[in-house]
Amino acid sequence: MDQFTVPCIIYRGGTSRGLFFHKQDLPEDPSIRNKIFLKGIGSEDASQIDGLGAATSHTSKVVIIEKSPDSSSDILYTFIQLGIGDDTIDYEGTCGNLMAAVGAFAVDENLVDVADGAERIVVKAWSTNVEKLIEIDVPLIEGKAKVMGDYSISGIKSPGAKYVVSILNPGGGKTGSTLPVGARKTSDEMEFSFVDIVNPFVYVKANDLSLTGTELNAEITNHPEILQRLETIREIGTVSAGLADTVQDARDLYPAIPKVAYVAAPQDYKTSGGKLIRKEEIDILARMVSMKKMHRTFAVSGLLNIAASCVLKDTIPYELSTVDKDIQDQVIRVGHPEGVAEIRVGKDPDSEDILYVGLDRTARRIMDGNLYIPN
């Protein structure tokens, strides 16, 4: 045969979708593995017509899972971001949305022991990408991950069962410091903050781009010069934080992280679906770019990051947000193109350390079977 097969499961987690694999089902040769991922998603075509992607960053994702070798966690998981129209394979970051699906996979694939009659189970997952422990509180039905429920999230039309995701001690996973360049830094381009929580993010003020923060994605997509300015500041931030030695290295070696976002103080705006969001309903406004494209909503890793940034003194999100900076545990509301996301944040009252970040998601197993890969 001119194709070989690999067992594969497709899950949606939050507003992302990805291909999930048992590590034991994948070949050890990294070049063959990467071929499986690229062909599986169809990354080499901009339309991803020859694979299971959908030509967006939030559907160009792969997760590898294995049972943990020790008692510190239940499972180990590795996240991979794939390119769109190229052969980019990035192992550096993680995906907050798919964390819910990681918990569902662990339950559905019998990688954790579920007690008879249990209604929920906390799955402890170690992210090999950012080297952080994630706790995923998974709803159950008849011993498997529950799908149906009445919890709704922005970006998904149908409600579902609630998955509670918490990332413990989330700071400094990639750079070794939550604020590797301090609270903010000024470059020739503009002032920015670099925050390393879950996934690293570069933040700039919307008004420094002559924007309001209420723009819909099409308004930015139609102005490629704005996307280029955001990419330039992202690359400068990557070098400033010590992830890359040069701007060219940032471009070539770190295309997926850090992400970049522009933020603004709360104001009334309309979502992409036409719903009016009042400024009183949010604590900060944000729009983000991933892999040089506007994100349809806002990546969960980014929601977790920006919420924590709102309580980190003197960062750009701290300046623009309306949250009470002195509360130890609180819920922060982020306004994004498709609505409002609520993020839990816990901060050490005696320091600037973020103890945890978390949010609620839904997840669904979509299909399982064999993925065909050309020889």
C-alpha positions as CSV (number, residue, x, y, z in Angstrom):
1,M,0.0,0.0,0.0
2,D,1.1,3.5,-0.6
3,Q,-0.3,4.8,2.7
4,F,0.1,3.6,6.3
5,T,-2.3,4.1,9.2
6,V,-2.0,5.5,12.7
7,P,-4.7,5.3,15.4
8,C,-6.0,8.8,16.0
9,I,-8.8,10.5,18.0
10,I,-10.3,13.9,17.3
11,Y,-11.4,16.0,20.2
12,R,-12.8,19.5,20.6
13,G,-11.7,21.3,23.7
14,G,-13.2,24.8,24.3
15,T,-12.9,26.6,21.0
16,S,-10.0,24.5,19.6
17,R,-9.9,21.1,17.9
18,G,-7.0,18.7,17.5
19,L,-5.7,15.3,16.6
20,F,-4.9,13.2,19.7
21,F,-2.5,10.3,19.8
22,H,-1.3,7.7,22.3
23,K,2.5,8.1,22.4
24,Q,2.8,4.3,22.1
25,D,1.0,4.4,18.7
26,L,3.5,6.8,17.2
27,P,6.9,5.9,15.7
28,E,10.0,6.9,17.6
29,D,11.6,8.5,14.6
30,P,10.8,12.3,15.0
31,S,10.9,12.9,11.2
32,I,8.2,10.3,10.6
33,R,6.2,11.6,13.6
34,N,6.3,15.1,12.2
35,K,5.2,13.8,8.8
36,I,2.2,12.2,10.4
37,F,1.3,15.5,12.1
38,L,1.8,17.6,8.9
39,K,-0.1,15.2,6.7
40,G,-2.8,14.6,9.3
41,I,-3.6,18.3,9.5
42,G,-2.8,19.0,5.9
43,S,-0.6,21.9,6.9
44,E,1.3,22.2,3.6
45,D,-1.8,23.5,1.8
46,A,-3.0,26.9,2.9
47,S,-6.6,25.5,2.8
48,Q,-5.5,22.3,4.6
49,I,-7.8,20.5,2.1
50,D,-5.6,17.4,2.2
51,G,-6.0,16.8,5.9
52,L,-8.2,17.3,8.9
53,G,-7.3,21.0,9.7
54,A,-9.6,23.9,8.8
55,A,-7.1,26.6,7.9
56,T,-7.1,28.2,11.3
57,S,-4.6,28.2,14.1
58,H,-7.2,26.8,16.6
59,T,-7.8,23.7,14.4
60,S,-4.1,23.1,13.5
61,K,-3.2,21.3,16.7
62,V,-1.9,17.9,17.8
63,V,-1.7,16.3,21.3
64,I,0.4,13.3,22.4
65,I,-0.5,11.6,25.6
66,E,1.0,8.8,27.7
67,K,0.5,7.5,31.2
68,S,2.8,9.1,33.8
69,P,5.7,7.0,35.1
70,D,5.3,8.3,38.6
71,S,2.7,9.5,41.1
72,S,3.3,13.2,40.7
73,S,0.8,13.3,37.8
74,D,-1.7,10.9,36.0
75,I,-0.5,11.6,32.5
76,L,2.1,13.4,30.5
77,Y,1.0,15.4,27.5
78,T,2.8,17.2,24.7
79,F,1.1,19.9,22.5
80,I,2.2,20.7,18.9
81,Q,1.1,23.7,16.9
82,L,1.1,23.2,13.2
83,G,1.5,25.8,10.4
84,I,-1.0,26.8,7.8
85,G,0.3,26.6,4.3
86,D,3.8,25.6,5.4
87,D,5.6,22.9,7.3
88,T,5.9,24.7,10.7
89,I,5.9,22.4,13.7
90,D,6.1,24.1,17.0
91,Y,6.6,22.3,20.3
92,E,7.3,25.4,22.4
93,G,3.9,26.5,23.7
94,T,0.7,24.9,24.9
95,C,-3.1,25.2,24.3
96,G,-5.4,26.1,27.1
97,N,-8.5,25.1,25.2
98,L,-7.4,21.6,24.6
99,M,-6.5,21.1,28.3
100,A,-10.2,20.2,28.8
101,A,-9.9,17.6,26.0
102,V,-6.7,16.2,27.6
103,G,-8.7,15.4,30.7
104,A,-11.5,13.8,28.6
105,F,-9.0,11.7,26.7
106,A,-7.4,10.4,29.9
107,V,-10.8,9.3,31.1
108,D,-12.1,7.9,27.9
109,E,-8.9,6.0,27.1
110,N,-8.7,4.5,30.7
111,L,-5.5,6.3,31.6
112,V,-7.0,7.1,35.1
113,D,-9.0,4.9,37.5
114,V,-12.6,6.1,37.8
115,A,-14.5,5.0,40.8
116,D,-17.9,3.3,40.3
117,G,-20.7,5.9,40.2
118,A,-18.3,8.9,40.3
119,E,-19.7,12.1,38.9
120,R,-16.4,13.9,38.5
121,I,-12.6,13.1,38.6
122,V,-9.6,15.4,38.8
123,V,-7.0,14.4,36.2
124,K,-3.5,15.6,37.0
125,A,-1.7,16.3,33.7
126,W,1.9,17.4,33.3
127,S,2.6,19.6,30.3
128,T,6.0,18.7,28.9
129,N,5.9,21.9,26.8
130,V,5.7,24.5,29.7
131,E,6.6,22.0,32.5
132,K,3.6,22.9,34.6
133,L,1.0,20.8,36.4
134,I,-2.6,21.2,35.2
135,E,-5.6,19.9,37.1
136,I,-8.6,19.1,35.0
137,D,-11.8,18.5,36.8
138,V,-13.7,16.2,34.4
139,P,-17.5,15.6,34.5
140,L,-18.4,11.9,34.2
141,I,-21.3,9.8,33.0
142,E,-21.2,6.0,33.2
143,G,-17.4,6.1,33.8
144,K,-16.6,8.2,30.7
145,A,-16.1,11.9,30.1
146,K,-19.5,13.7,29.9
147,V,-20.4,15.8,26.9
148,M,-23.9,17.0,27.4
149,G,-24.7,19.8,29.8
150,D,-26.0,23.4,30.2
151,Y,-22.7,25.3,30.5
152,S,-22.1,27.7,27.6
153,I,-18.8,29.3,26.4
154,S,-18.3,32.0,23.8
155,G,-17.5,30.6,20.4
156,I,-19.4,27.3,20.7
157,K,-23.1,27.3,19.9
158,S,-24.1,24.2,21.8
159,P,-23.8,24.1,25.6
160,G,-22.1,21.2,27.3
161,A,-20.8,19.7,30.5
162,K,-18.5,21.9,32.5
163,Y,-14.7,21.1,32.7
164,V,-12.8,23.0,35.3
165,V,-9.2,23.7,34.3
166,S,-6.5,25.0,36.7
167,I,-2.8,25.6,36.1
168,L,-0.7,25.7,39.2
169,N,2.2,28.1,39.6
170,P,1.9,29.1,36.0
171,G,4.7,31.7,35.7
172,G,8.0,31.4,33.9
173,G,7.5,28.2,32.1
174,K,9.5,29.2,29.0
175,T,11.8,32.0,30.2
176,G,12.3,31.2,33.8
177,S,10.6,34.4,34.9
178,T,7.0,35.7,34.9
179,L,8.3,39.1,33.8
180,P,11.6,38.5,32.0
181,V,12.0,42.1,30.8
182,G,10.3,43.7,33.8
183,A,6.7,45.1,33.8
184,R,7.2,46.8,30.5
185,K,9.9,47.8,28.0
186,T,10.1,50.5,25.3
187,S,11.5,49.6,21.8
188,D,11.9,51.7,18.7
189,E,8.4,50.4,17.7
190,M,6.4,51.0,20.8
191,E,6.1,50.1,24.5
192,F,5.2,46.5,25.4
193,S,4.9,44.1,28.2
194,F,6.2,40.5,28.0
195,V,4.4,38.1,30.4
196,D,5.4,34.4,30.7
197,I,2.3,32.7,32.2
198,V,1.2,29.4,30.6
199,N,2.2,30.7,27.1
200,P,4.3,33.8,26.8
201,F,2.5,36.9,25.5
202,V,3.5,40.3,24.2
203,Y,1.0,43.1,25.0
204,V,0.8,46.5,23.4
205,K,-1.8,49.3,23.8
206,A,-4.5,49.5,21.2
207,N,-4.1,53.3,20.9
208,D,-0.4,52.9,20.1
209,L,-1.6,51.2,16.9
210,S,-4.3,53.9,16.4
211,L,-6.9,51.3,17.3
212,T,-9.7,51.2,19.9
213,G,-9.7,47.6,20.9
214,T,-13.2,47.1,19.7
215,E,-12.3,46.1,16.2
216,L,-13.7,43.0,14.5
217,N,-11.1,40.7,13.0
218,A,-11.9,41.6,9.4
219,E,-11.0,45.2,10.1
220,I,-7.5,44.2,11.0
221,T,-7.1,41.5,8.4
222,N,-7.9,44.1,5.8
223,H,-4.9,46.1,7.0
224,P,-1.9,43.9,6.7
225,E,0.4,46.7,7.8
226,I,-1.1,46.4,11.3
227,L,-0.5,42.7,11.4
228,Q,3.1,43.4,10.3
229,R,3.6,45.9,13.1
230,L,2.3,43.4,15.6
231,E,4.6,40.7,14.2
232,T,7.5,43.1,14.4
233,I,6.9,43.9,18.1
234,R,6.4,40.2,18.8
235,E,9.8,39.4,17.3
236,I,11.4,42.2,19.3
237,G,9.8,40.9,22.5
238,T,11.0,37.4,21.8
239,V,14.6,38.7,21.6
240,S,14.2,41.0,24.6
241,A,13.0,38.0,26.8
242,G,16.0,35.9,25.8
243,L,14.0,33.3,23.8
244,A,15.8,34.1,20.6
245,D,19.2,35.7,19.9
246,T,18.1,37.7,16.8
247,V,14.9,38.9,15.2
248,Q,15.5,36.4,12.4
249,D,15.7,33.6,15.0
250,A,12.5,34.8,16.5
251,R,10.9,34.6,13.1
252,D,12.3,31.2,12.2
253,L,12.5,29.3,15.5
254,Y,9.6,30.8,17.5
255,P,6.7,31.4,15.1
256,A,4.0,30.3,17.5
257,I,5.2,31.8,20.8
258,P,5.1,34.4,22.2
259,K,1.7,35.3,21.0
260,V,0.9,39.0,20.6
261,A,-2.2,41.0,21.6
262,Y,-3.3,44.5,21.8
263,V,-5.5,45.6,24.8
264,A,-7.7,48.5,25.8
265,A,-9.7,49.7,28.8
266,P,-13.3,48.5,29.0
267,Q,-15.8,50.1,26.6
268,D,-19.0,49.1,24.9
269,Y,-18.5,47.0,21.8
270,K,-20.3,44.5,19.5
271,T,-19.2,40.9,19.1
272,S,-18.7,39.3,15.7
273,G,-22.2,37.9,16.1
274,G,-23.7,41.4,16.7
275,K,-24.3,41.1,20.5
276,L,-23.7,44.3,22.4
277,I,-21.3,44.0,25.3
278,R,-21.4,46.8,27.9
279,K,-18.2,48.1,29.4
280,E,-19.6,47.2,32.9
281,E,-19.5,43.6,31.8
282,I,-15.8,43.4,31.3
283,D,-12.5,44.3,33.0
284,I,-10.3,44.6,29.9
285,L,-10.6,44.4,26.1
286,A,-8.2,42.3,24.1
287,R,-7.5,41.1,20.5
288,M,-4.8,38.6,19.6
289,V,-2.7,37.4,16.7
290,S,-1.5,33.8,16.4
291,M,0.8,32.7,13.6
292,K,0.3,36.1,11.9
293,K,-3.5,35.7,11.8
294,M,-6.2,37.3,13.9
295,H,-7.6,34.7,16.4
296,R,-11.3,34.2,16.0
297,T,-11.9,34.5,19.7
298,F,-8.9,34.6,22.1
299,A,-6.7,31.6,22.9
300,V,-7.3,30.2,26.3
301,S,-3.6,30.3,27.1
302,G,-3.9,34.0,26.3
303,L,-7.0,34.5,28.5
304,L,-5.1,32.9,31.4
305,N,-2.1,35.1,30.7
306,I,-4.0,38.4,30.3
307,A,-6.1,37.8,33.4
308,A,-3.0,37.2,35.5
309,S,-1.3,40.2,33.8
310,C,-4.2,42.4,35.1
311,V,-2.9,41.9,38.7
312,L,0.8,42.1,37.9
313,K,1.9,45.6,38.9
314,D,2.8,48.1,36.2
315,T,2.2,45.8,33.2
316,I,0.1,47.3,30.3
317,P,-2.9,45.1,31.1
318,Y,-2.6,46.2,34.8
319,E,-2.7,49.8,33.7
320,L,-5.7,49.4,31.5
321,S,-7.9,47.0,33.4
322,T,-10.5,47.9,36.0
323,V,-10.0,44.9,38.3
324,D,-9.3,45.4,42.0
325,K,-5.6,44.8,42.1
326,D,-5.5,43.9,45.8
327,I,-7.9,41.0,45.9
328,Q,-6.1,37.7,46.3
329,D,-8.6,35.4,44.5
330,Q,-10.9,36.8,41.9
331,V,-12.6,36.3,38.5
332,I,-11.4,38.6,35.7
333,R,-13.6,39.2,32.7
334,V,-11.9,39.5,29.3
335,G,-13.8,41.0,26.3
336,H,-12.8,39.4,23.0
337,P,-14.3,39.3,19.5
338,E,-17.0,36.6,20.3
339,G,-17.9,37.6,23.8
340,V,-16.7,37.6,27.4
341,A,-14.5,35.0,29.1
342,E,-14.2,34.7,32.9
343,I,-10.8,33.6,34.3
344,R,-10.0,32.6,37.9
345,V,-6.7,34.1,39.2
346,G,-5.0,33.6,42.6
347,K,-2.1,35.8,43.7
348,D,0.1,35.5,46.7
349,P,-0.8,38.5,48.9
350,D,2.9,38.9,50.0
351,S,4.4,38.9,46.5
352,E,3.7,39.3,42.8
353,D,3.6,35.5,42.4
354,I,0.6,34.1,40.6
355,L,-0.5,30.9,42.5
356,Y,-2.9,29.6,39.9
357,V,-5.0,30.6,36.8
358,G,-8.0,28.7,35.6
359,L,-11.2,28.7,33.6
360,D,-14.2,26.5,32.7
361,R,-14.5,24.8,29.3
362,T,-16.6,22.2,27.5
363,A,-15.1,19.3,25.5
364,R,-16.3,16.6,23.1
365,R,-14.9,13.5,21.5
366,I,-15.7,13.8,17.8
367,M,-14.4,10.6,16.3
368,D,-11.8,7.9,16.5
369,G,-10.2,5.6,13.9
370,N,-7.2,5.3,11.7
371,L,-5.4,8.3,10.1
372,Y,-4.0,7.5,6.6
373,I,-0.6,8.9,5.8
374,P,1.1,8.7,2.4
375,N,4.4,6.6,2.4
